[in-house]
Amino acid sequence: MLAVVGTVPNPEFPMVAGIATLENGDICIQGRRVTVKRGTPALLAAAIKMGEALSQEEPFGYLIGDIGSGDGSQKLYQYLVKDLKQKNFHTLVFHYLQPHIGWHSRIQSVIEKLTPKPNLVADAGFMYVAKMSGRSSAYDLFTPDMGELAFLADELAPHPFYTRGFLLHEENRAPDLIARAYQHGNAARYLLVKGRKDYFADRNGVQAIIDHPMEEAMEAIGGTGDTLTGIVAALISSGMELRQAAIVAARVNRLAGSYAQPSPGTQVSEIIPHLPKALEEILKGRRELIQ
Amino acid sequence: MGAFGFLKKKSLEITENNNGDRGFLVFENTSEVIQAENLLKKKGWEVKVMGPPPEIRSGCDLVIEFPLIEELKITKTLQDAGIPPLQAVPVSSPLLEPVDLFQIKDFGRYLMVQAANMKLTVEKESLTIVNISGGGCPDVPYLAEQMVGKGLKEAPSPREIGHTLCGYALQLAYEEMKRRCLP
């Protein structure tokens, strides 16, 4: 089973842990509803849509309200340290959480003792703290955007806010930045870098570039990175090998975006409904290639 | 969050120091840093938000660099405002500089400004904020909810309602967008 850990932008939202479903475009979990705009709700929505298309069970969600004070994240960390010991997830995704080195270490201590060890995916705040802690290699997959890749490549920066200028955002330098991130031990086993072109890489360098279809507007749309992480997590959880899952996910996310005929003003909730059709198209193409 | 829970009490070792007249103020959390910066700038002090040295770093951290000679007056001002710093420490090694580069993308009808990991997009004609993307701290989805769909002049500033370094990066993108779009 897939589990997703993250926050929602509502300080009143209580700690919930349970199966997450999608009803009329909203995430429903433990009797609570969350509108899908971006962030962890968008990740969950994409994962649920993928699960439907792949006939997989719905994901388990750990959610709490946090608007940046970190109070919610702290309660969620406390809960996880106890609860993860009792669960057996195939794939575990950490997402929008307040970075905190101490809590990251405690969560990692719990995960290290799990057998079998789940596939670990980190994005957003939890990817930041994994890097800050020097523990990136404990993860199977990071899903940074280009700005975050520059942060991973900067061995001195504790947060993307401090990324040094010479490393910042030059798309054609992605292979150099990837190499630098691995050189300093600041990358997961695999990287799926989202941008104008998506890059799939490991410590040997770029393994695949996914650049079709090309929709320039996607870069401006908040939540398209969250959907990519949700798609790849759902594919891994379905049993697809991680390398294939990453490449398929990048193609599906781009194609769904293209189906929505996006402008920079498009919202990610307009893209998510197109995910099943995009998945069907990509998998059909793969089957034809194999035959 | 007690962002500085791992704060070491010992004074930081002085090595090569090119900032001898500067100190940094340590706060309980990033929200207080942002409030304190607003207050001190309004009062006319030359202060800068910076990254803390590794010795006291625990997460999503910021400190305020300030003229050491004015420590007494500055800390009194902050105490009176209800945001006393946890500690005022001389700068003994280079502090991390916040990002100061912007990437601009012109989509024709839309303009996008990126600062660090945060991107802000407006429709040029109406000056409506149509999208916010990037970032990983939990205030980003909240900031987006509060700002998207509003005019550049009417939207709340990330400085007022944000809490984290991602919020601060969005503030920089927001200021740059205003500089480019507003008279």
Interface residues (C-beta under 8 A of the other chain):
Chain A: T7 V8 P9 K37 R38 G39 T40 P41 D66 I67 G68 S69 G70 D71 G72 S73 Q74 Y96 L97 Q98 P99 H100 I101 G102 D123 A124 G125 F126 M127 Y128 V129 M132 D145 G147 E148 F151 L156 A157 P158 H159 P160 F161 Y162 T163 R164 G165 L168 H169 E216 A217 E219 A220 I221 G222 G223 T224 G225 S263 P264 G265 T266 Q267
Chain B: M1 A3 G5 F6 N29 T30 S31 G51 P54 R57 S58 G59 C60 D61 L96 E97 P98 V99 D100 L101 Q103 K105 F107 R109 Y110 M112 Q114 A116 N117 M118 K119 T121 E123 V130 N131 I132 S133 G134 G135 G136 C137 P138 D139 V140 P141 Y142 L143 A144 E145 V148 G162 H163 T164 L165 C166 G167 Y168 A169
